[in-house]
Amino acid sequence: MESILTERLATLSHPQRMAVFRLLMRRCPDELPAGEIADALSLKASTASVYLSALTQAGLISQRRDKTRLLYAVNLEAAGAVVSGLFVDCCRGRADLCPPPFSEMIKHMPSASATKFNVLFVCTGNSARSIFAETILRDMAGDRFTAYSAGTMHRSDLNPLAVEMLQSKGHDVSPLRSKNVSEFQGADAPNMDFVFTVCDRAANEECPTWPGQPVSGHWGMPDPVKAEGTDAEKRLAFHQTYGALHNRIQAFTALSFELLDRATLQKNVDEIGK
């Protein structure tokens, strides 16, 4: 076991291999094609292949063939073994002596007794998908959730077709504005209980750790802003995106938060995103 731990740590000691591993951790439980991994990290295809092969051989990630594509996903069991292997002899097994206690870093669980849960939806531009999600949650269950949305781009504008779709569904669009994710990462920002990415690009980006370790999920879906064709075909794309988010948020708000531990809640959030 010691040799396996040493091998895995050696594999992760390379900055770019670590970057690939962390990307797959952020996208867990998704399986990503090699091309998307290379694009997200600005790697040559041949270079990404070498890193993926090394991580696969070390057992840190898994590989699966889907027709002509190779799909990769993080191996959570192996990742857990690396962490436990590092901490097994920490302070002679006295977890209370570890500075800081490791359990304190990951035990945060949204409190069922909280007046409201804070939920942030993140996308690249904060112009359509994340705006849809913020509005739907606010109007569907605003008594239990405070909904926010933001984009990773420095500047964006609300998409006119997205605003039109929300108005057609009877939503009040007057509170909406495009926001950057930096608004929610300062010292005076509200602490989030849940953070969801609703586009692959935002999920692939490496953002600072959220205070309080909120439950996170990836609910990626196609960008309706990129839809081509007639005006009717473009509006159909926005309608489909709205409907998919409405269904996911409806399933999310139906969860029994007071009965679920963090692991089960995370599993439910991941299932909703599939």
N, C-alpha and C positions, 0 to 999 in steps of 0.2 A: 504493500500500500504506500509506503514511503517513496518508493521509486516512481509510482504513478503520480503522486502529488508533485514530486520534483520535476517530472517530465511536463506536467500540465503548467506548472508555474514558469518553466523555461519557455514553453510555447507562448504564454501570455506576456512574457517579458518584452517581446518585440512590439513596438508602439502600433504598427499597422495591423498586426494580428489581433492585438487587444482591441483596436478600433472595430474590426470585423465582428469580434465576439460581443462587444458592447452594443453594436447595432442590432445583432440578432437578439440580444437580451431585451432591448427596447421594443422589438417587434414581436416578442414572445406572446402567444404561441404560433404566430404566423410562420409559414415556410416561404423563403425568398429565393427567387432565381438568382444565379450568379451575376447576371447582367445588371440587375437592380442594385445588388450589393456594390458592384464596381462603380456604377454611376453615382450612388449615394456618397461614396467615399473618394470619388475622383481617382480611381485606380484603373490602370490598364487591365484588360481582361485576363491577360496571361499572369499578371502580378496577383490579381485577386484569386485566380485559380490556385496559385502556389500557397497563398495564405489559407485558403479554404481547405486545401488538402492537409496542411499541417494541423489545423484545428480538428479536422475529422479524424486523423490518425491518433491524436491525443484523446479522442473521445469527448471533446468539449462541445462539439456540434454534431448533428446527424445529417446524412445526405440521403436523398430519395430521388429516383428518376421518375419523371412524369413525361412520358412520350420522349420528346427530343430535349427536354429541359432537365437540369439538375436543380433540385430544390434543397435549401439548407435551413435548418432550425437549430436553436440552442438546445443543448442537453442539460435540462435543469438538474437532473440527478448528479451529473458530473460537476456542475457549478456548485451545488450544495456540498459535494464532497470536498471541493477545494477549500471552501470557507470553513467547514467543520475541521478539516485537516490542519488549517492554520491556527484554529482556536482550541484544539483538543488539549494541548498542554499549557494553555494560557493561564498563568497564575496558579499552576498546579490544580487546575480544574475548578478553581474558585471564581465563577463567573461574576460574582459580586465585587471582586477586586479588579476586574479588567477596566482600564480607563479609556473611554467610557464603557459601561456594560454593553456588549454587542446587542443584546436583546432590545435595549432602548432605541436602537437605530431603526428597528423594523416592526415594532409591536403596535404602532399607531393604528387605531381602529376608529372610524367615525362613530361618534357616540350616538346611540339610539335615543338618548334623552335630550340631545341638542334641539334647540328651537327650530333650526333649519340647517340643512346640509349645504355647503358651498360647492358648486360644480362649475368647472371651467372646461369649455370646448375649444380646442386649439386646431387651427388650420394654417395654411401658408399665408393666405391673403385676408382672411376674415371678411370675405365679401359675399359668401353664399352659404356653404355647408355649415360652418360654425355659427353663422348668424341664424340659420334655420333652427339649429339645435338649441341655441340660447332662447329663442322666442318660443319654440314648442314647449320646452321644459317650464319656462316661466308661466305660460298660460295653462299648461296641463296640471301642474302641481306646485304653483308658486307659494302655497301655504307651507310646504315642506322643504322646498329647495330654493336657494338663491342662485340664479343662473348667470353665468358670465361667458363671454367668448373673446378670443384674441387671435391675432395672426403673427407669424414669425417674420413676415416682411416688415420693413421699416415704415412703409406707407402703402395704404390700399384704400379703396373706396367701396361702398356698398354697391353690389351689382343691381342695376335697374330691374332686371327680370326677377331677381330674388326678392326684391322689395315688392314688386307687382304680385308675385306668387303669395307672399305672406298676407298682403292686403286682400287678395281674393279668398283667402281662408279665414278672413275675419280677425286677423291679428292687428294689434296696435303697433305700428312701426315707429312711432315718435321717439321711443327711448333708444332706438338703435343708432349706433355709430361704429365705424371701424376702429379697432384698437390694436395696439401692439402688445405682445406678450410681456414686454418689460414693465407694463403697468401693474402686473400681478406678481412681480418678483422683488419689489422693494420692501423695506422694513415695515412700511405702513400698509402694505397690501393685505387683503383678507386671507386667512389661512384656508387652503382648499381641502375639502374632504375627498373630492374626486376630480381627476383630470383626464379628459378623453381627447385623443387626437382623431380627427375625422378625415384626414388625408394622409397618404403614404409619405409624402415629402416631409411634412411636419413630424411624423413619427420617426423618420430616419435621422432627423437633426438631433444633435446632442445638446440638450438644454441643461441649465443648472438644476441641481436637485431641488425639488419643491420642499419648502419647510413643512415639517410634520409628516412627511412621507405619505401623501394621500394615495388612496387606491387609484390606480391608473388603468386605462384600457385603450385599445386601438379599434376604432369603428370606421376604418377607411372605406371610402366609396368613390366612384368616378366623379370628376369635377364637371358639373353641369355647365360651367362657364366656357368650357372647351368644346361644347356640343356644336356641331356644324349642321348646315341644312337650312330649311325654311324657318321662318319665325315660329310656326306651329311645332316643328320638330325640336327647336331649341326650348320652347316652353314645356314640351313633353319631358325633356331631360330634367328640367327643374322640378316638374311635378313628381317624377319618379324619385328624385333625391329627397324631396320633402316627405314623400310617403315612406321611404325606407327609414329615415330618421325618426319619423313619428312612431313607427312600429317599434324601433329599438328603445326609444325613450319611454314608450308605454310599458314595455317589458321591464325596463330599469326601475320605474317608479312603482311597479307592482311587487318588487322584491320585499321580503320581510326582514328589514334591516335589523330589527331588534332581536331576531332569532339566529342570525348568521354570524359566524366568526369570520375573521379577516380572510382566511384561506378560501372558505366557501364563497364569500362575497366576491373575491377576485375571480374565482372559477365561473361564477354566474355572469360577471361583467364580460369575461372573455367569450363565453358562449353567446351572449347577446351580439357581440361583434362579428360572429362568424357568418 
